[in-house]
Amino acid sequence: MPLRCWRFRLAYRAIFLMCISWYIVQLIQTSFLSSQEGNGVQYKDGTRTEQGRVGSRRSKELKAETEVQRPRPINIRGNDSGGKNTLKNAVGGSERKLNEVRPGNDKKETFFDYQVFIQTNASGIVTKNIRTNSNTRNITRKRKHPSPKDDYAVRPLDKDGQLVRTGAGEYGAPVVLSPEDTERSKTLFPFYQYDVVVSDKISLNRSLPDDRPQRCKAYMYPAELPRTSIIIAFHNEAKSTFLRTIHSIINRSPKHLVEEIILVNDASNLGDWHQSKWLHSYLSNLSVPIHLLQSAQRLGLVGARVLGLSKVSNRSEVVTFLDSHCECTDGWLEPLLQRISKDRTRVVSPVVDAIDDHTFQYISTTSWPHIGGFSWFPEFMWIRVPPEEKKRVYGDRSLPLRTPTISGGLFAIDKNFFHRLGYYDPDLKIWGGENLELSFKQVWQCGGSLEIVPCSRVGHVFRSTTPYSFLGDPETVFLHNNRRILETWAEDYRHVFYSLTPKYKEVQYGSVKSRQNLKETLKCQSFDWYLKNVYRGHVLPLKYKHLGQIQNKDTGLCLDNSAAGESKKLGSRVTVNTCSRNGMNQIIFLNVYDQLQHDRYCLTPQGEGNFVSLELCALGKTTNAWRQEWSFNKKNNQLVHSRTKQCLTVNSPTPPSSKRFVMIQNCSDTGEQKWTLQNITLSLDIR
């Protein structure tokens, strides 16, 4: 018995020593491999790949990679003034996830000359694809789990423990150009109406701020949400801006929720967009199925989106539309799909943050987001969240907000619901008005609802003007589209819009019989119901004391807001101009609050020089309403500011050929203070 126990003890000790030896060997191997990966891969030209390359073993294939004569050095880490390798000025930013795709390049190259891709599929296969214009080499190896060494070497962390990124435009920061680049920027700006030189300097995978309400970051979404197809129509977009849109979708969307991305090239003819070979090759390396559709004939936004809809997979339940100059932020998709999963008649839009068209700064707000309304034209406009809507959501900025309209460029809708509503009006031309048709017909009036979801945020490059052709006069295209919408959905209220914009009566708009039949089939609500139940804060002049042009007797000129309308800025001074029969900017009404109102703006005297400018109307007896109150003295034909008792006056221009502004001055009997109110008679009294 003692002999047998001794043998067992000896066996246990032998096993224990073998385990210790094996563990020591593993530690030595791990230390060796770590040091090798920390140094990167040495090429014949003396350059190295970035530190911490994917995987934890050096396979024979990876050794073969070191023998490849690389055509150009990859500037991944950059060089500081001391010659040491650093992460500063790293091309494409300083952080890469395994499923991201980031171009790398020399400072003198465009990012289309040399590209490095890293992809991970569902089976754990990590593929490194080095592509140039002349050759392609793939190196594939398999591992079971991601390794911390798959990223760059240890770098500084921010306060949240995230890796700090450097590079142009990271975290949404503005980019400032050198004098040389500024000259090139001025040359290219008119082609895109945003700074493509700045865009090209920013990583396609740049980091963005996360300014969602704090409660949004704590929300947990179901794993099983409806899958979506994302449709992006584009025409003559800058390549870097366009590809950054796609990369932001891939990098910040759960892969199991994105069925596909459908790109529709709407007859782009700028640069080499008509040569789609490079784009097909580029897209084939991405980790989400992407379908590129080409149209040789210009279809316009509506036609291109309808073409994309025809190719949507049967597996998709939701269709998401994005513009081609956007950047999606973290967690943008799940809140949209979750809202639709709860109610298939909801059409949801993210909060649309601004990306500056000159610096590409990502501009977001932590206050209440804006919702959508429409102007007198009608034209989409952003409006403040009304008090009753804030009360409905209990003051919680993370909860979805009901909105009368949406901008139309970015939204998600149930595929079957969209089909039942007849998609878009196929006779809408190029661009404009489709968002109002969506808001009036396809949602509120026909049984659905519109929401803006604060937990979803997407940046959008807002351009001051449209760079592309409308295949005709842009104003005529807008009038054509809007009149089709008004004839179908506004009923008798259309006459209000026609009175405010007489040009509507001159435009040809075709037949709307099929759309009116659709409205009857769907048993949609009336426009009157929409105004009374959905958009109670509208600014249509339905109740007024005066409506029409206001003409100065001495000069024969009319009050004009065109300068403010062109600049789209509050505080623009009101001028007088030649009276025009079709001058919508000259239509002003004296409302029931005694304010001189044009659209949502009211004439407001300013302190400096007493000039009169446009400010948002303080409707009702609010604190600042007194600054906008006027009265008309019929005896003296004077417009009197109620608080100061001064009169509206046309100033004397200096020099005489310059614009003539209006101001308030002490009342006198001069002709510059005499006004005639020319009333418009609505063709239908619906007040």
VEXFI-934430 format. One record per residue (C-alpha): residue number from 0; y, z, x. Coordinates in steps of 0.001 Angstrom, whole numbers, plus 500000, padded with zeros to 6 digits. Example, Ala and Ser with C-alpha at 12.3 -4.5 7.8 and 13.67 -1.06 7.14 Angstrom:
! residues 2
i;y;z;x
0;495500;507800;512300
1;498940;507140;513670
This chain:
! residues 687
i;y;z;x
0;500000;500000;500000
1;502529;500878;502786
2;501664;497587;504554
3;502325;495584;501394
4;505741;497293;500890
5;506670;496519;504490
6;505892;492816;503944
7;508053;492703;500806
8;510945;494295;502664
9;510639;491764;505472
10;510680;488865;502970
11;513772;490222;501214
12;515599;490568;504533
13;514693;487002;505513
14;515993;485643;502213
15;519180;487677;502547
16;519818;486359;506082
17;519228;482768;504923
18;521793;483187;502133
19;524347;484625;504535
20;523783;481740;506970
21;524165;479154;504202
22;527398;480770;503020
23;528862;480770;506562
24;528006;477089;507001
25;529755;476269;503704
26;532869;478132;504778
27;532988;476218;508062
28;532544;472866;506292
29;535203;473694;503717
30;537673;474703;506411
31;536997;471501;508350
32;537365;469252;505320
33;540565;471022;504260
34;542119;470407;507649
35;541126;466761;507489
36;542571;466290;504009
37;545725;468125;504975
38;546304;465509;507662
39;545615;462545;505388
40;543948;459273;506369
41;545042;457603;509595
42;545593;453838;509441
43;545614;451427;512325
44;549370;451080;512122
45;549765;454799;512719
46;550740;455759;509175
47;548861;458178;506954
48;548127;458494;503294
49;549579;461417;501398
50;548163;464878;501953
51;545442;466320;499766
52;543828;463054;498645
53;541450;463192;495666
54;537944;464614;496129
55;536552;467178;498557
56;534161;465004;500627
57;534649;462105;503012
58;532201;459431;501898
59;531267;456353;503861
60;533493;454327;501544
61;536476;456488;502378
62;535774;456043;506097
63;535726;452314;505515
64;539169;452649;503969
65;540599;453802;507292
66;539635;450470;508833
67;541729;448497;506329
68;544794;446952;507934
69;547406;448031;505388
70;550073;445352;504840
71;552969;447842;504517
72;553404;451566;505127
73;553470;453742;502025
74;556557;455916;501955
75;555072;458871;500097
76;556533;461905;501812
77;559677;460476;503324
78;561299;461568;506591
79;564043;464064;507154
80;566638;463844;509850
81;564382;465695;512280
82;561567;463219;512003
83;559256;465636;510218
84;557278;464587;507206
85;558735;466154;504085
86;558589;465642;500349
87;562273;464862;500201
88;563117;461301;499117
89;559477;460701;498191
90;559256;457373;496411
91;558165;457862;492832
92;558874;461591;492835
93;557000;464446;494458
94;554248;465216;491972
95;551310;463178;490793
96;548637;464139;488319
97;545180;462622;488482
98;545668;460501;485401
99;549145;459310;486342
100;550012;455920;487716
101;552863;455837;490157
102;554141;452947;492263
103;554842;453637;495910
104;557112;451522;498080
105;559414;451304;501031
106;563085;451774;500319
107;563633;448058;500949
108;560898;446912;498578
109;560715;446585;494835
110;558003;448669;493220
111;556160;445523;492158
112;555336;444581;495775
113;553078;447520;496516
114;551324;449839;494087
115;548939;452780;494410
116;546962;453890;491388
117;544828;456974;490849
118;542731;457116;487708
119;540088;459455;486349
120;537754;458363;483588
121;535679;460463;481208
122;532685;460478;483571
123;534621;462123;486374
124;534947;458917;488404
125;538065;458953;490545
126;539267;455500;491504
127;541916;454801;494070
128;543230;451267;493720
129;545499;449867;496406
130;547148;446669;495167
131;549473;444287;496914
132;550554;440766;496145
133;547806;439460;498444
134;544806;441758;498245
135;543131;444516;496274
136;540739;447167;497496
137;538971;449702;495293
138;537399;452899;496563
139;535400;454936;494072
140;533783;458302;494460
141;532377;460851;492070
142;533082;464529;491669
143;532285;467015;488950
144;535552;468902;488592
145;539182;468426;489617
146;540163;470136;492827
147;543481;471851;493576
148;543639;469614;496628
149;543866;466554;494419
150;547620;467039;494422
151;549991;467154;497358
152;549922;469978;499873
153;551403;473349;499018
154;555033;472977;497941
155;557718;475294;496543
156;557307;476444;492955
157;559978;476875;490314
158;560454;480007;488207
159;557680;478900;485832
160;555202;478368;488649
161;555433;474583;488438
162;555606;472323;491472
163;559155;471383;492395
164;559822;467646;492293
165;562459;465788;494233
166;563724;462266;493893
167;566275;460234;491986
168;566576;461214;488344
169;563963;463985;488443
170;564219;466510;485602
171;566503;464046;483840
172;569293;464403;486405
173;571950;461662;486633
174;571765;459121;489448
175;574879;458322;491479
176;574936;454931;493201
177;576276;454046;496612
178;579251;451634;496779
179;576903;448757;497678
180;574601;449462;494743
181;577582;449877;492428
182;578666;446285;493007
183;575167;445019;492254
184;575060;447236;489197
185;578231;445677;487785
186;576681;442230;488131
187;573454;443104;486307
188;574842;445438;483645
189;575837;442720;481110
190;572265;441369;481013
191;570764;444660;479820
192;573767;446768;478738
193;572423;449617;480833
194;572287;450164;484593
195;569080;448525;485791
196;569893;449393;489426
197;569828;453086;488519
198;566652;452595;486491
199;564880;450954;489434
200;565603;453958;491643
201;563898;456404;489279
202;560168;457093;489325
203;558206;455568;486477
204;556718;459044;486056
205;559842;461110;486452
206;559946;464686;485227
207;562028;465572;482168
208;563471;468816;480834
209;561595;470569;478047
210;564317;471621;475612
211;562143;472127;472574
212;562795;475325;470621
213;560793;478168;472162
214;558615;478542;469072
215;557497;474922;469460
216;556002;475698;472860
217;553842;478405;471309
218;552492;476334;468413
219;548780;475497;468500
220;547782;472147;467006
221;544339;471232;465658
222;542093;469357;468062
223;541191;466908;465308
224;544322;464960;464434
225;544524;461349;463228
226;544432;458749;465996
227;547425;456475;466365
228;548243;452987;467587
229;551626;452803;469310
230;553565;449547;468814
231;556422;448561;471129
232;558295;445305;470555
233;560530;444159;473405
234;562883;441337;474300
235;564398;440903;477781
236;563930;444538;478757
237;564364;445687;482360
238;560934;446108;483942
239;561390;449624;485275
240;562813;450889;481973
241;560046;449197;480007
242;557241;450510;482241
243;558722;454001;482268
244;558382;453993;478481
245;554669;453206;478773
246;554057;455723;481563
247;555756;458497;479621
248;553447;457814;476673
249;550324;457911;478840
250;551341;460931;480901
251;552412;463092;477970
252;550017;462141;475172
253;546507;463527;474612
254;544208;460612;475403
255;541932;461257;472439
256;544870;460772;470046
257;546073;457410;471399
258;543793;454629;470196
259;545831;451887;471863
260;549275;450706;472846
261;550286;447315;471439
262;553102;445517;473262
263;554796;442550;471592
264;556826;440299;473876
265;559374;438760;471512
266;560114;435529;473411
267;561660;437210;476455
268;563312;434607;478679
269;565124;436733;481240
270;563575;436988;484697
271;559817;436314;484871
272;558850;437869;481526
273;557506;434486;480424
274;554993;434721;483289
275;552800;437483;481911
276;550136;437374;484641
277;551716;440210;486620
278;552071;442327;483479
279;548449;441768;482412
280;547331;442777;485895
281;549535;445861;485908
282;548515;447045;482440
283;544810;446582;483142
284;544962;449484;485607
285;546278;451995;483088
286;544085;454620;481469
287;544859;453722;477831
288;543804;450458;476139
289;546869;448216;476089
290;547138;444896;474258
291;549896;442447;475142
292;550928;439952;472467
293;553181;437017;473296
294;555493;435184;470912
295;556962;431891;472078
296;559402;431910;469154
297;561976;434645;468605
298;560738;436830;465745
299;563226;439662;465779
300;562352;443344;465587
301;560800;443188;462125
302;558724;440074;462840
303;557513;441426;466186
304;556473;444733;464642
305;554647;442972;461820
306;552795;440909;464453
307;551823;444135;466204
308;550660;445645;462910
309;548256;442749;462415
310;546399;443760;465604
311;546078;447495;464915
312;542553;448857;465348
313;540574;449919;462293
314;539991;453256;464019
315;543696;454108;463877
316;544965;456090;460914
317;548610;456285;461975
318;551020;453706;463369
319;553738;454916;465732
320;556722;452701;466562
321;558800;453180;469701
322;561634;451227;471270
323;561073;449737;474709
324;563693;451894;476453
325;562423;455400;475682
326;560940;458354;477538
327;558552;460697;475751
328;558639;464380;476640
329;555864;466970;476729
330;554198;467601;473392
331;555952;464771;471580
332;552953;463293;469740
333;550982;466205;468290
334;553753;467510;465968
335;554197;464056;464412
336;550497;463546;463761
337;550094;467078;462454
338;552797;466558;459813
339;551205;463303;458646
340;547751;464889;458544
341;549104;467428;456032
342;550717;464780;453812
343;549961;461082;454237
344;553195;460077;452454
345;555373;461633;455138
346;557229;459403;457562
347;558192;461446;460603
348;560585;460881;463469
349;561113;462855;466681
350;564440;464316;467668
351;566046;461440;469559
352;567731;462654;472735
353;570183;460438;474590
354;569563;458799;477955
355;572885;457789;479479
356;573143;454019;479855
357;574962;454298;483210
358;573337;457248;485012
359;570056;457603;483059
360;570771;461305;482665
361;568544;462841;480009
362;570929;464535;477573
363;569428;466958;475090
364;570749;469748;472941
365;569400;473178;472132
366;571470;473453;468953
367;570585;472004;465560
368;569585;468338;465850
369;571333;465697;463794
370;569700;464017;460823
371;570281;460526;459428
372;572751;459273;456849
373;574576;455998;456220
374;578142;454732;456196
375;580126;452592;453767
376;578819;449382;455306
377;576011;450660;454855
378;574985;451393;458412
379;572842;454183;459826
380;574777;457116;461261
381;573948;460573;462572
382;575131;463484;460432
383;575032;467247;460760
384;572298;469261;459095
385;573773;470447;455764
386;573829;474202;455027
387;571295;473888;452206
388;568743;472311;454564
389;569260;475074;457135
390;568679;477569;454354
391;565510;475779;453257
392;563953;476230;456712
393;565206;479848;456944
394;567403;478998;459921
395;564348;478171;462045
396;565247;475285;464359
397;561599;474543;465080
398;560717;473569;461498
399;560794;469928;460273
400;564036;468824;458621
401;564260;466523;455636
402;566536;463575;456346
403;567998;460915;454002
404;567472;458159;456602
405;566007;457665;460076
406;567237;455531;462941
407;564193;453276;462633
408;563449;452811;466315
409;561093;455773;466682
410;558838;456988;463894
411;555223;457440;462806
412;553714;456509;459442
413;550255;456531;457895
414;548818;453021;458201
415;547462;452821;454648
416;550658;454246;453150
417;552715;451659;455048
418;550445;448911;453735
419;550760;450145;450147
420;554547;450055;450456
421;554529;446427;451573
422;555545;446959;455207
423;558958;445454;455989
424;560874;442805;454072
425;559659;439682;455941
426;562991;437893;455378
427;565060;440380;457369
428;566451;438601;460429
429;566318;439684;464092
430;567629;443260;463882
431;569551;445548;461558
432;568989;447130;458162
433;565220;447588;458446
434;565644;451342;458899
435;567642;451633;455665
436;565029;449653;453757
437;562413;452002;455182
438;564484;455013;454131
439;565400;453812;450620
440;562349;451930;449457
441;559412;452767;451558
442;559839;456505;451434
443;562191;458469;449209
444;562469;456175;446208
445;558774;455290;446200
446;557074;458660;446480
447;557299;459565;450151
448;559517;461727;452318
449;561335;461467;455640
450;561361;464201;458255
451;562803;464784;461703
452;560476;467043;463687
453;562310;469248;466234
454;559079;470037;468124
455;558856;466344;469042
456;561523;464952;471367
457;561886;461465;472791
458;564735;460203;474959
459;566343;456876;474098
460;568787;454711;476057
461;571725;454245;473693
462;573597;451073;474523
463;577215;450527;473513
464;576493;446948;472521
465;573488;444677;472055
466;572842;442293;474978
467;570548;439806;473266
468;571218;436869;470956
469;570961;437140;467172
470;570319;433392;466793
471;573645;433203;465004
472;576690;435315;464292
473;575685;439018;464532
474;577943;440026;461648
475;576386;437373;459402
476;572894;438626;460301
477;573868;442210;459435
478;575456;441137;456151
479;572396;439043;455247
480;569960;441888;455910
481;572041;444539;454196
482;572669;442453;451112
483;568948;441871;450647
484;568435;445632;450796
485;571313;446401;448431
486;570259;443752;445907
487;566759;445235;445846
488;567301;448982;446056
489;570913;449956;445244
490;571051;448665;441634
491;574589;448975;440238
492;575770;450928;443265
493;575674;447701;445245
494;579063;446842;443732
495;580593;449845;445496
496;579467;448447;448854
497;580674;444960;447914
498;584108;446352;447003
499;584358;448129;450350
500;583138;445049;452260
501;584157;441891;450352
502;582403;439659;452918
503;579083;440535;451260
504;579982;438212;448414
505;580208;435246;450796
506;576840;435570;452552
507;573618;433794;451559
508;570714;436217;451319
509;567828;434259;449734
510;565536;435424;446954
511;564607;439098;446587
512;562374;438622;443544
513;559179;439594;445380
514;560754;442811;446675
515;562048;443693;443216
516;558564;443103;441800
517;557161;445434;444461
518;559672;448066;443391
519;558490;447797;439786
520;554822;447891;440788
521;555322;451066;442814
522;557373;452637;439985
523;560067;453680;442423
524;562975;455976;441629
525;566520;454640;441208
526;569269;454695;443821
527;571189;457084;441585
528;568246;459502;441815
529;568278;459094;445607
530;571975;459990;445882
531;571704;462986;443565
532;568461;464437;444933
533;568127;463320;448546
534;571554;462422;449957
535;573942;464668;448085
536;576258;464765;451090
537;576940;461015;451084
538;580500;459772;451631
539;580616;456937;449103
540;584038;457000;447381
541;582753;457644;443877
542;585399;460264;443036
543;588926;459522;444208
544;592619;459520;443371
545;593264;456320;445282
546;591009;453714;446868
547;592243;450693;448807
548;594679;449615;451500
549;597807;451580;452361
550;600656;449252;453359
551;603894;450150;455105
552;606869;448654;453262
553;609056;448186;456325
554;606554;446406;458588
555;604174;444959;455984
556;601268;446304;458058
557;598307;448337;456767
558;596750;451537;458062
559;593817;450477;460229
560;590889;452381;461746
561;589377;449509;463729
562;590181;451108;467092
563;588248;454201;466105
564;585456;452118;464660
565;585043;450123;467860
566;585027;453098;470209
567;582881;455257;467922
568;584809;458255;469215
569;586409;461037;467271
570;590060;461612;467991
571;590947;457906;468115
572;594497;457279;466971
573;595127;455478;463701
574;597148;452263;463975
575;598792;449772;461633
576;597660;446169;461667
577;597970;442928;459736
578;596601;443455;456243
579;593255;441695;455750
580;591438;440880;452536
581;588101;441565;454244
582;589321;444502;456301
583;586809;447279;455649
584;588501;449339;458376
585;591646;449335;456224
586;589988;450855;453146
587;591163;454452;452728
588;590809;456717;449734
589;592613;459863;448694
590;589728;462107;447700
591;589614;465045;445305
592;590378;467407;448214
593;593650;465507;448917
594;592322;464082;452171
595;592947;460525;453347
596;589360;459554;454081
597;587703;456543;455697
598;583932;456818;455639
599;583206;460340;456960
600;586481;460575;458902
601;589817;461929;457702
602;593369;461326;458933
603;594363;464434;460891
604;597674;465121;462709
605;597306;466248;466321
606;599479;468722;468182
607;600545;466443;471034
608;603183;463997;469818
609;602128;464552;466209
610;600041;461373;466331
611;597493;460970;463548
612;593860;460482;464526
613;590433;460495;462904
614;588326;463638;462702
615;585261;464535;460694
616;586294;465498;457201
617;586258;469227;456471
618;585118;468747;452899
619;585849;471589;450524
620;588210;474490;451009
621;587022;475310;454518
622;589015;476889;457342
623;590357;473629;458799
624;590710;471683;455560
625;594459;472365;455420
626;595004;470184;458505
627;593793;467169;456538
628;595570;467663;453202
629;598112;465061;452048
630;600075;464286;448908
631;601731;461078;447728
632;605344;461361;446603
633;605571;458564;444047
634;609357;458898;443777
635;610030;458293;447481
636;606763;456414;448249
637;605988;458871;451037
638;602707;460368;452236
639;603469;464018;452941
640;601338;466308;455093
641;600898;469323;452835
642;601033;472052;455503
643;603925;470817;457688
644;605844;468989;454932
645;606326;466086;457357
646;605866;462432;456428
647;603492;459762;457719
648;605560;457452;459937
649;605017;454193;461852
650;606191;454696;465427
651;608338;452267;467399
652;606097;450713;470086
653;606964;450712;473779
654;606877;447910;474823
655;607442;446134;471486
656;604254;444037;471844
657;601944;447060;472120
658;599956;448682;469320
659;601819;450613;466671
660;600447;454047;465870
661;601236;456439;463040
662;602470;460022;463355
663;604086;462737;461274
664;607850;463279;461510
665;610519;465003;459479
666;610906;463169;456204
667;613820;460744;455876
668;614751;457650;453920
669;613657;455182;456648
670;611352;452253;455906
671;608808;453449;458472
672;607923;456248;456014
673;607628;454121;452850
674;604090;453246;451733
675;602428;451254;448976
676;598962;452224;447723
677;597020;449101;446779
678;594149;450201;444589
679;590747;448537;444479
680;589197;448273;441051
681;585438;448765;441212
682;583591;446086;439279
683;581527;448840;437678
684;582785;452308;436822
685;580000;454652;437900
686;582115;457678;438638
